[in-house]
Amino acid sequence: MGALDEGHFIVELEENGVKGGCFELGFEEERETTAAIEEAVKVLLQGLGEDINREGLRKTPLRVAKALREGTRGYQQKVKDIVQGALFPESGLESGIGHAGGAGGLVVVRDLDLFSYCESCLLPFQVKCHIGYVPSEQRVVGLSKLSRVADVFAKRLQDPQRLADEVSSALQNGIKPTGVAVILQCSHIHFPNFESAFLDSNHRGWVKVIVCSGSGVFENDQADIWGDFLSLLRFRGINVEKIHPRGSDDKCWCPSQAISKMGPANSGMIAAVASILRSLGEDPLRNELLGTPTRFVKWLMNFKNCDLAMKLNGFGLRRMDAVRSNGNEDIHSELNLLFWSQCEHHLLPFQGIVHIGYISTEGVNPLGKTLLQSIVHFHGFKLQVQERLTRQIAETASSLLGGDVMVVVEANHTCMISRGIEKFGSSTATVAVLGRFSTDPVARAKFLESIPNSATAGRRSDNDLEKCGSRSELRLVD
């Protein structure tokens, strides 16, 4: 592709043998594209009953536009531009006797963290990518280029199997090796809808799939070379027995497919999402995208701004385990309450767990888990920021419990891995303290000490917050 004059727009449908849109924008087109996405986002916010001029939402359309453009920048990139100049001569490759990196000498790069946008619902999904290749023609490729090539295709609207196939094919055509193998571990966030969240306490938080693709000597999935590659992945704890078989009838992994059974969605909002797809360089009429605008809108409507009355009656109450404080009062705690929410800054999901502690007072009975979980869901299913969510849960619980409440919220934010930040494994903890918890460090310490053991046990299942790393940020909400 030649140099672009400002204002010139090019669409390339074929790249290194891999079909898929590829376009580059001049300054004017980029500005117009951003503005078009902003207008569409305003329609979505208004469809949720939000005031687009309120503090917190004023810059949301621009932030969403930037995040989407960053998250789909792969449409504007070409594999050959990355690979050219990254192939290096290496002696011994012609000998055929199996030198390191030579004939039969596998090169593997593991644990590449990527994210992509699901073409079925427009929600981001996380990818752990593993690439192996056998060099040929006395050439090896710079290892960082494998990651960059994978990122080109991840930064497009994708399906796991197609993503694996495109990365494999592009590398085969770009570096001309003896063969390429790609394995992807993909994790798609699975939100319940507003109603089912109250009914299903065992909702599964993630949908996971492992897919593979091969070219050259890896094209036959029964070839011996696959055994070497898979053995090297087993060292990383990857269960290769769970690889999704190619050609399986179970082709759809996106949990949003079930949303299609819901009632009709807002036509104006659907048109706005279709406009976003066009602005990103996609065709809303592409077969895989036909239902995407409707699914995204129906999912987004879970966070519609409505004045729902809290119905606290009728929930079973039970006494919770207590930890004795220095005085004659009990510190009660309910740990690992699940929540799902939507960041109002970028319209990206975040989810996690909530821990609630309170000091019992005379005449106040401990609240049951069901009631506290309902309070968490009520405040979670809105456009939110984590700090506000923490405070709102604390204030609502405080109104029922006499005022002495402490709330800790731990969450993973999609915006921390998308829009160029890419802080995989990061998590954020926020704390709200009311009443005596704000002045009694002993009470605070006792409640916080009660969290790790119970939380660690709870996180062993898919029902609780999954943490992939140790980075965290703690914020205190007064």
Protein Blocks (a to p, Z undefined) as FASTA:
>chain_A
ZZddehiacddfbgghiacddddddfklmmmmmmmmmmmmmmmmmmnopafkbghjlmmm
mmmmmmmmmmmmmmmpcfklmmgopaccdehjlnonopghiahiacddehiacddddfkl
opacddddddddddeehiacdfklmmmmmmmmmmpcddfklmmmmmmmmmmmmnopabdc
ddddddddddddfklmmmmmkbcfbdcddddddehjllpmkbfklmmmmmmmmmnopafk
lpccehiablbfbfklmmmmmccddfklmmmmmmmmmmnopafkbmklmmmmmmmmmmmm
mmcccdddddfehiacddddddddfblbdcdddehiacddddfklopacddddddddddd
ehiacddfklmmmmmmmmmmccddfklmmmmmmmmmmmmnoopacdddddddfklmgghl
opghiacdddddehjllmmmklmmmmmmmmmmmmmmmmmpmkbccdfbfbdcddddZZ
